[in-house]
Structure formats: C-alpha cells, structure tokens
Amino acid sequence: MECAALHYADYKTILSPQNGINLYRGCTHGCIYCDSRSICYQMNHDFEDIEVKRNAPLILETQLRKKRKTCMISTGSMCDSYIPLENELQFTRQCLLLIEKYGFGLAIQTKSDRILRDIDILKRINAKTKCVVQFTLTTYDEKLCRKIEPNVSTTLERFHTLKTMRDAGIPTVVLLGPILPFINDTEENLQWLLDYCVKAMVRGILCFGFGVTLRAGNREYFYAKLDEQFPSLKQKYVQQFGNAYICNSSNSDHLRDIFQSKCAQQNILCKPEDVFAYLRKFEPKDRQTSLFS
C-alpha cells in the first residue's frame, strides 16, 4: 500500500533528548492495532499520508557533530524506518551512513525485511560498536498476520530476516505483541513465537503484557477493522473492556508464566528494564591490538 499523499515539513531538530529519531510521520503498513494513530500524537494529516522531515539527514549530521559523546541512536519507534517510501527517498540509509561515519551505535526497529538492503551498513556499525535490530512479532499464523498486519513482511519473512542478522553477527531483540484478546492470545501462538526467538538466538524479548492498548484514534480504527476482518468480535471488546486503555487477555497470567519460564531456560533477557538497558548501552569495540597477542 503506497501513501495516499506525500508532503514535507520543516524541522529544526530530528534527534530527541533520548537520542531517538523518526524520519517519517504516518505509516502505510496498515496494522490494525497501531498506537501511533492515537490523536494524542497530534498528527494533522491522515495517517496514511506520509509526512517527511525535510533535509532529515542534513539535520541529523549537524546534531551528531555537536554531540560531545557517542552513544546509541534509536529509530523506528513511532514510524517504521522501512515503509515503502524509503525505497525511493532512502532517508533511513542516508542516516545510517551518518551514524556509522560519526561512530555512534544503533538500535533500529522495523517490521520489514527491507532492512536487508542496508545490512552492509549495519555490519559496519556493529563492527565498530553495537548495532541491534528489533523486529515485532505478533502471530505465527501467516493468514492471521495478513489480517492484522496487512502491508508488512509476514512473520515467517521476519523470522528469516532475524536469522540473517544472527548469521551476520548482528544482535537482535524481538518486540512481542500486541497479543490481541480473542485473536492471538493462545498458548500455541506464544510457543511458536518463542520458538522463532530461540532459533534466531535473539538477545532479548520486549513484552509489556499480554493484551493491547486502545485509546482515542487508534480504538476507532481497530474496531472498524474488527468489523471487517472478525465479524461480531467488536461487541466482545466493548462488553469486556469498554473504553479501557489496557485490554488484557483473560489468558495473561498463563501466558506470562510460559514466557518467563522459556526466557529463563534460554537465557534471553525478558524484563523490560533489562532489555532497555541493553539497547541503550553504548559498547565501542576495542580496536587496539596488544603487542603480545
């Protein structure tokens, strides 16, 4: 799905106080649960109409050059770095080249195997410091994936990309969720996803609970898509959750026990604070070789 419209906006800065960047506003992936649709983010255009931050690479270079210390730079939290428009504009690739040039680390989040286009840069960043690739996984069922995440790489394609990163020596983290009540909140689904994580040798799994968050803007879109894809299911949500922000699965406790047990067995980071600490820790490689080695 291409963007319905494209427009540029002027920004003075692109790097947040937490060292995060988002090159685009809006998305065409069509995920039915996307929190970024929420009106609290004050987007003044349709979500599928992509806003591009004009001269983003130039702004980023200016900010990176002014930073006193190198650190981890994160991207992709509010808008995927590899929406289809990236094929044309290549803003993400340009920014990755700058992050490499100035010796910063990278934590990049996506749902698209388009990231493989830039694996050459990711490997170079990881050779100098640390590059962590983060992928969201929600369901192992490929048909269900197409319903709830219609315009992105399927779960199997993301799994293959995780393995490619593993083989390239690039560490990975999985964002597990959302786990949608009545849709993918089953033990079978969780076990399959955890199996993918184990096989891909991920360093950590970020999971904020077994449910979904809904607020104004994103709730209305989600309910409309439930009516399209899962007839009669919206009424279950309305009856059980009303206007609640956090909508937890009735299976939450059982799924949490499975999740924590599996991560402990496989030595996978699973406490959010531990995963975030890993993502934020800047780890430059020691390039000096001892005369006696």
C-alpha beads as a LAMMPS data file, in Angstrom:
LAMMPS data file: protein, C-alpha beads

293 atoms
292 bonds

1 atom types
1 bond types

-500.0 500.0 xlo xhi
-500.0 500.0 ylo yhi
-500.0 500.0 zlo zhi

Masses

1 110.0

Atoms # bond

1 1 1 0.000 0.000 0.000
2 1 1 1.557 3.279 -1.108
3 1 1 0.924 6.520 0.727
4 1 1 -2.232 8.387 -0.263
5 1 1 -0.265 11.639 -0.257
6 1 1 3.253 12.812 0.461
7 1 1 4.231 16.106 1.987
8 1 1 7.288 17.667 3.552
9 1 1 7.612 19.529 6.823
10 1 1 10.410 21.684 8.173
11 1 1 12.064 20.689 11.432
12 1 1 14.921 22.353 13.273
13 1 1 15.952 19.172 15.077
14 1 1 15.473 15.486 14.486
15 1 1 17.351 13.893 17.385
16 1 1 15.294 13.698 20.580
17 1 1 16.732 14.233 24.093
18 1 1 16.681 10.415 24.397
19 1 1 18.744 10.119 21.172
20 1 1 15.872 8.802 19.090
21 1 1 14.985 9.749 15.536
22 1 1 11.864 9.293 13.435
23 1 1 12.259 10.260 9.808
24 1 1 8.631 9.983 8.812
25 1 1 5.232 10.627 10.391
26 1 1 2.439 8.320 9.398
27 1 1 2.611 4.801 8.008
28 1 1 1.171 2.614 5.263
29 1 1 1.686 -0.773 6.913
30 1 1 -1.966 -0.890 7.940
31 1 1 -1.509 -2.712 11.263
32 1 1 -4.973 -2.724 12.791
33 1 1 -3.752 -2.096 16.354
34 1 1 -1.246 0.721 15.777
35 1 1 -0.999 3.086 18.755
36 1 1 0.657 5.749 16.591
37 1 1 -2.799 6.525 15.172
38 1 1 -3.865 7.875 18.565
39 1 1 -4.962 11.514 18.486
40 1 1 -2.679 12.329 21.428
41 1 1 0.210 12.464 18.934
42 1 1 -1.462 15.448 17.265
43 1 1 -0.950 14.379 13.681
44 1 1 -2.652 16.959 11.494
45 1 1 -2.984 14.751 8.426
46 1 1 -4.378 11.333 7.571
47 1 1 -2.205 8.567 8.983
48 1 1 -1.521 7.091 5.524
49 1 1 -0.427 10.492 4.204
50 1 1 3.264 10.377 4.962
51 1 1 4.948 13.459 6.355
52 1 1 8.639 13.561 5.509
53 1 1 11.020 15.576 7.626
54 1 1 12.711 17.790 5.071
55 1 1 16.516 17.554 4.981
56 1 1 16.429 14.986 7.787
57 1 1 19.899 13.560 7.035
58 1 1 21.419 17.057 6.973
59 1 1 19.789 17.950 10.295
60 1 1 20.949 14.669 11.834
61 1 1 24.539 15.224 10.718
62 1 1 24.548 18.673 12.297
63 1 1 23.268 17.270 15.595
64 1 1 25.624 14.282 15.626
65 1 1 28.636 16.514 15.029
66 1 1 27.661 18.652 18.028
67 1 1 27.305 15.765 20.471
68 1 1 30.143 15.552 22.954
69 1 1 29.960 11.793 23.394
70 1 1 28.992 8.976 21.096
71 1 1 26.041 6.867 22.182
72 1 1 23.303 4.584 20.895
73 1 1 20.897 6.164 18.400
74 1 1 17.452 4.613 18.138
75 1 1 14.959 4.823 15.294
76 1 1 11.631 3.343 14.260
77 1 1 9.592 3.676 17.449
78 1 1 6.812 5.887 16.065
79 1 1 7.121 5.182 12.367
80 1 1 8.765 2.203 10.704
81 1 1 12.089 3.089 9.120
82 1 1 11.318 0.885 6.123
83 1 1 7.913 1.956 4.863
84 1 1 7.687 1.553 1.049
85 1 1 8.526 5.232 0.564
86 1 1 12.018 4.514 1.918
87 1 1 12.789 2.659 -1.330
88 1 1 12.521 5.988 -3.137
89 1 1 13.812 8.529 -0.621
90 1 1 16.443 6.399 1.161
91 1 1 16.438 8.724 4.171
92 1 1 16.985 5.786 6.507
93 1 1 20.008 4.602 4.559
94 1 1 21.490 8.097 4.484
95 1 1 21.065 8.426 8.246
96 1 1 22.604 5.008 8.892
97 1 1 25.639 6.086 6.902
98 1 1 25.950 9.162 9.124
99 1 1 25.604 7.101 12.302
100 1 1 28.420 4.891 11.038
101 1 1 30.525 7.870 9.933
102 1 1 30.472 9.515 13.346
103 1 1 30.965 6.325 15.344
104 1 1 27.557 6.044 17.011
105 1 1 25.742 2.824 17.849
106 1 1 22.305 1.910 16.515
107 1 1 19.085 0.329 17.758
108 1 1 16.697 0.130 14.822
109 1 1 13.114 -1.133 14.906
110 1 1 11.087 -2.446 11.954
111 1 1 8.571 -4.987 10.695
112 1 1 10.003 -5.102 7.183
113 1 1 12.635 -7.288 5.569
114 1 1 13.570 -4.233 3.502
115 1 1 16.161 -3.714 6.218
116 1 1 18.254 -6.344 4.445
117 1 1 19.040 -3.703 1.827
118 1 1 21.182 -1.959 4.448
119 1 1 22.837 -4.964 6.060
120 1 1 26.196 -3.774 4.734
121 1 1 25.993 -0.625 6.874
122 1 1 24.546 -2.486 9.859
123 1 1 27.518 -4.850 9.841
124 1 1 29.983 -1.964 9.697
125 1 1 28.288 -0.189 12.621
126 1 1 28.303 -3.423 14.603
127 1 1 32.000 -3.929 13.866
128 1 1 32.793 -0.526 15.388
129 1 1 30.345 -0.519 18.275
130 1 1 26.885 -2.099 18.595
131 1 1 24.009 -2.413 16.190
132 1 1 20.783 -4.025 17.424
133 1 1 17.946 -4.873 15.043
134 1 1 14.482 -5.063 16.601
135 1 1 11.573 -6.900 14.993
136 1 1 7.956 -7.019 16.117
137 1 1 6.313 -10.454 16.177
138 1 1 2.604 -10.915 16.897
139 1 1 1.396 -14.165 15.351
140 1 1 2.955 -17.237 13.760
141 1 1 -0.193 -17.759 11.641
142 1 1 0.609 -16.285 8.227
143 1 1 -3.049 -15.832 7.235
144 1 1 -3.820 -14.088 10.501
145 1 1 -0.727 -11.944 10.059
146 1 1 -2.119 -10.711 6.741
147 1 1 -5.332 -9.695 8.514
148 1 1 -3.821 -7.757 11.388
149 1 1 -0.619 -6.534 9.672
150 1 1 -1.634 -6.454 6.005
151 1 1 1.165 -4.499 4.327
152 1 1 4.347 -5.639 6.043
153 1 1 6.623 -8.653 5.837
154 1 1 4.929 -11.771 7.144
155 1 1 6.047 -13.320 10.400
156 1 1 7.948 -16.028 8.529
157 1 1 9.762 -13.408 6.453
158 1 1 10.685 -11.531 9.621
159 1 1 11.917 -14.771 11.196
160 1 1 14.169 -15.413 8.193
161 1 1 15.488 -11.852 8.485
162 1 1 16.239 -12.375 12.180
163 1 1 18.251 -15.465 11.240
164 1 1 20.114 -13.495 8.583
165 1 1 21.066 -10.943 11.207
166 1 1 22.120 -13.753 13.545
167 1 1 24.368 -15.211 10.861
168 1 1 25.864 -11.759 10.230
169 1 1 26.725 -11.408 13.917
170 1 1 24.212 -8.598 14.451
171 1 1 22.322 -8.898 17.762
172 1 1 18.523 -8.808 17.684
173 1 1 15.636 -8.068 20.008
174 1 1 12.013 -9.052 19.466
175 1 1 9.051 -6.901 20.453
176 1 1 6.418 -9.480 21.339
177 1 1 2.925 -8.169 20.802
178 1 1 0.406 -6.907 20.874
179 1 1 -1.346 -10.070 21.973
180 1 1 -4.927 -9.358 20.946
181 1 1 -7.685 -10.833 23.141
182 1 1 -9.783 -13.439 21.305
183 1 1 -7.409 -13.321 18.301
184 1 1 -3.821 -14.374 19.011
185 1 1 -3.806 -14.830 22.799
186 1 1 -3.266 -18.584 22.715
187 1 1 -0.565 -20.764 24.207
188 1 1 0.071 -22.272 20.776
189 1 1 0.781 -18.861 19.262
190 1 1 3.116 -17.883 22.082
191 1 1 5.032 -21.152 21.928
192 1 1 5.572 -20.779 18.176
193 1 1 6.811 -17.200 18.521
194 1 1 9.150 -18.106 21.355
195 1 1 10.466 -20.984 19.263
196 1 1 11.265 -18.496 16.493
197 1 1 13.101 -16.331 19.019
198 1 1 15.152 -19.247 20.301
199 1 1 16.107 -20.395 16.803
200 1 1 17.078 -16.848 15.819
201 1 1 19.134 -16.540 19.028
202 1 1 17.654 -13.175 19.993
203 1 1 19.314 -11.338 22.876
204 1 1 16.091 -10.099 24.404
205 1 1 12.309 -10.028 24.096
206 1 1 10.344 -6.909 24.977
207 1 1 6.874 -7.770 26.242
208 1 1 4.715 -5.260 28.098
209 1 1 1.928 -7.693 28.888
210 1 1 -0.479 -9.938 27.073
211 1 1 -3.094 -7.657 25.659
212 1 1 -3.474 -4.479 23.634
213 1 1 -3.710 -0.777 24.452
214 1 1 -6.519 1.258 22.902
215 1 1 -7.096 4.979 23.070
216 1 1 -8.910 7.628 21.054
217 1 1 -7.951 7.477 17.396
218 1 1 -6.475 4.027 17.448
219 1 1 -9.519 2.418 19.133
220 1 1 -11.927 3.576 16.423
221 1 1 -9.676 2.273 13.651
222 1 1 -9.172 -1.036 15.461
223 1 1 -12.908 -1.541 15.950
224 1 1 -13.608 -0.735 12.290
225 1 1 -11.080 -3.370 11.248
226 1 1 -12.582 -5.905 13.649
227 1 1 -15.912 -5.405 11.884
228 1 1 -14.180 -6.055 8.540
229 1 1 -11.991 -8.986 9.490
230 1 1 -13.618 -10.554 12.572
231 1 1 -17.401 -10.068 12.463
232 1 1 -19.091 -9.867 15.889
233 1 1 -15.767 -9.575 17.744
234 1 1 -16.035 -5.833 18.343
235 1 1 -19.008 -6.405 20.630
236 1 1 -16.917 -8.710 22.813
237 1 1 -14.324 -5.958 23.200
238 1 1 -16.960 -3.356 24.035
239 1 1 -18.589 -5.614 26.624
240 1 1 -15.338 -6.716 28.270
241 1 1 -13.195 -3.582 28.093
242 1 1 -15.454 -0.582 27.475
243 1 1 -13.171 2.424 26.999
244 1 1 -10.273 0.978 28.976
245 1 1 -6.775 1.868 27.830
246 1 1 -5.281 -1.512 28.745
247 1 1 -7.190 -4.525 27.407
248 1 1 -5.566 -7.633 28.829
249 1 1 -6.212 -11.157 27.646
250 1 1 -8.007 -13.467 30.071
251 1 1 -5.049 -15.802 29.463
252 1 1 -2.498 -13.211 30.637
253 1 1 -1.263 -14.995 33.755
254 1 1 -0.805 -18.326 31.993
255 1 1 0.952 -16.750 29.002
256 1 1 3.222 -14.695 31.271
257 1 1 4.327 -17.830 33.132
258 1 1 5.179 -19.575 29.856
259 1 1 7.025 -16.526 28.583
260 1 1 9.137 -16.011 31.691
261 1 1 9.943 -19.699 32.029
262 1 1 11.082 -20.026 28.408
263 1 1 13.235 -16.915 28.560
264 1 1 14.881 -18.111 31.781
265 1 1 15.610 -21.513 30.227
266 1 1 17.167 -19.942 27.135
267 1 1 18.972 -17.081 28.913
268 1 1 17.008 -14.467 26.957
269 1 1 16.577 -11.018 28.512
270 1 1 12.884 -10.524 29.213
271 1 1 12.477 -7.868 31.900
272 1 1 11.737 -4.587 30.075
273 1 1 14.245 -2.676 32.181
274 1 1 16.975 -5.200 31.316
275 1 1 16.190 -5.123 27.600
276 1 1 16.123 -1.321 27.530
277 1 1 19.415 -1.187 29.436
278 1 1 20.952 -3.450 26.778
279 1 1 19.557 -1.345 23.919
280 1 1 20.841 1.889 25.444
281 1 1 24.297 0.692 26.447
282 1 1 26.919 2.053 24.081
283 1 1 29.639 -0.550 23.605
284 1 1 32.535 0.570 21.409
285 1 1 34.774 -2.223 20.236
286 1 1 38.400 -2.137 21.415
287 1 1 40.327 -1.747 18.188
288 1 1 43.746 -1.752 19.804
289 1 1 45.656 -4.971 19.396
290 1 1 48.106 -5.947 22.108
291 1 1 51.735 -6.315 21.075
292 1 1 51.791 -9.615 22.968
293 1 1 48.578 -11.115 21.500

Bonds

1 1 1 2
2 1 2 3
3 1 3 4
4 1 4 5
5 1 5 6
6 1 6 7
7 1 7 8
8 1 8 9
9 1 9 10
10 1 10 11
11 1 11 12
12 1 12 13
13 1 13 14
14 1 14 15
15 1 15 16
16 1 16 17
17 1 17 18
18 1 18 19
19 1 19 20
20 1 20 21
21 1 21 22
22 1 22 23
23 1 23 24
24 1 24 25
25 1 25 26
26 1 26 27
27 1 27 28
28 1 28 29
29 1 29 30
30 1 30 31
31 1 31 32
32 1 32 33
33 1 33 34
34 1 34 35
35 1 35 36
36 1 36 37
37 1 37 38
38 1 38 39
39 1 39 40
40 1 40 41
41 1 41 42
42 1 42 43
43 1 43 44
44 1 44 45
45 1 45 46
46 1 46 47
47 1 47 48
48 1 48 49
49 1 49 50
50 1 50 51
51 1 51 52
52 1 52 53
53 1 53 54
54 1 54 55
55 1 55 56
56 1 56 57
57 1 57 58
58 1 58 59
59 1 59 60
60 1 60 61
61 1 61 62
62 1 62 63
63 1 63 64
64 1 64 65
65 1 65 66
66 1 66 67
67 1 67 68
68 1 68 69
69 1 69 70
70 1 70 71
71 1 71 72
72 1 72 73
73 1 73 74
74 1 74 75
75 1 75 76
76 1 76 77
77 1 77 78
78 1 78 79
79 1 79 80
80 1 80 81
81 1 81 82
82 1 82 83
83 1 83 84
84 1 84 85
85 1 85 86
86 1 86 87
87 1 87 88
88 1 88 89
89 1 89 90
90 1 90 91
91 1 91 92
92 1 92 93
93 1 93 94
94 1 94 95
95 1 95 96
96 1 96 97
97 1 97 98
98 1 98 99
99 1 99 100
100 1 100 101
101 1 101 102
102 1 102 103
103 1 103 104
104 1 104 105
105 1 105 106
106 1 106 107
107 1 107 108
108 1 108 109
109 1 109 110
110 1 110 111
111 1 111 112
112 1 112 113
113 1 113 114
114 1 114 115
115 1 115 116
116 1 116 117
117 1 117 118
118 1 118 119
119 1 119 120
120 1 120 121
121 1 121 122
122 1 122 123
123 1 123 124
124 1 124 125
125 1 125 126
126 1 126 127
127 1 127 128
128 1 128 129
129 1 129 130
130 1 130 131
131 1 131 132
132 1 132 133
133 1 133 134
134 1 134 135
135 1 135 136
136 1 136 137
137 1 137 138
138 1 138 139
139 1 139 140
140 1 140 141
141 1 141 142
142 1 142 143
143 1 143 144
144 1 144 145
145 1 145 146
146 1 146 147
147 1 147 148
148 1 148 149
149 1 149 150
150 1 150 151
151 1 151 152
152 1 152 153
153 1 153 154
154 1 154 155
155 1 155 156
156 1 156 157
157 1 157 158
158 1 158 159
159 1 159 160
160 1 160 161
161 1 161 162
162 1 162 163
163 1 163 164
164 1 164 165
165 1 165 166
166 1 166 167
167 1 167 168
168 1 168 169
169 1 169 170
170 1 170 171
171 1 171 172
172 1 172 173
173 1 173 174
174 1 174 175
175 1 175 176
176 1 176 177
177 1 177 178
178 1 178 179
179 1 179 180
180 1 180 181
181 1 181 182
182 1 182 183
183 1 183 184
184 1 184 185
185 1 185 186
186 1 186 187
187 1 187 188
188 1 188 189
189 1 189 190
190 1 190 191
191 1 191 192
192 1 192 193
193 1 193 194
194 1 194 195
195 1 195 196
196 1 196 197
197 1 197 198
198 1 198 199
199 1 199 200
200 1 200 201
201 1 201 202
202 1 202 203
203 1 203 204
204 1 204 205
205 1 205 206
206 1 206 207
207 1 207 208
208 1 208 209
209 1 209 210
210 1 210 211
211 1 211 212
212 1 212 213
213 1 213 214
214 1 214 215
215 1 215 216
216 1 216 217
217 1 217 218
218 1 218 219
219 1 219 220
220 1 220 221
221 1 221 222
222 1 222 223
223 1 223 224
224 1 224 225
225 1 225 226
226 1 226 227
227 1 227 228
228 1 228 229
229 1 229 230
230 1 230 231
231 1 231 232
232 1 232 233
233 1 233 234
234 1 234 235
235 1 235 236
236 1 236 237
237 1 237 238
238 1 238 239
239 1 239 240
240 1 240 241
241 1 241 242
242 1 242 243
243 1 243 244
244 1 244 245
245 1 245 246
246 1 246 247
247 1 247 248
248 1 248 249
249 1 249 250
250 1 250 251
251 1 251 252
252 1 252 253
253 1 253 254
254 1 254 255
255 1 255 256
256 1 256 257
257 1 257 258
258 1 258 259
259 1 259 260
260 1 260 261
261 1 261 262
262 1 262 263
263 1 263 264
264 1 264 265
265 1 265 266
266 1 266 267
267 1 267 268
268 1 268 269
269 1 269 270
270 1 270 271
271 1 271 272
272 1 272 273
273 1 273 274
274 1 274 275
275 1 275 276
276 1 276 277
277 1 277 278
278 1 278 279
279 1 279 280
280 1 280 281
281 1 281 282
282 1 282 283
283 1 283 284
284 1 284 285
285 1 285 286
286 1 286 287
287 1 287 288
288 1 288 289
289 1 289 290
290 1 290 291
291 1 291 292
292 1 292 293
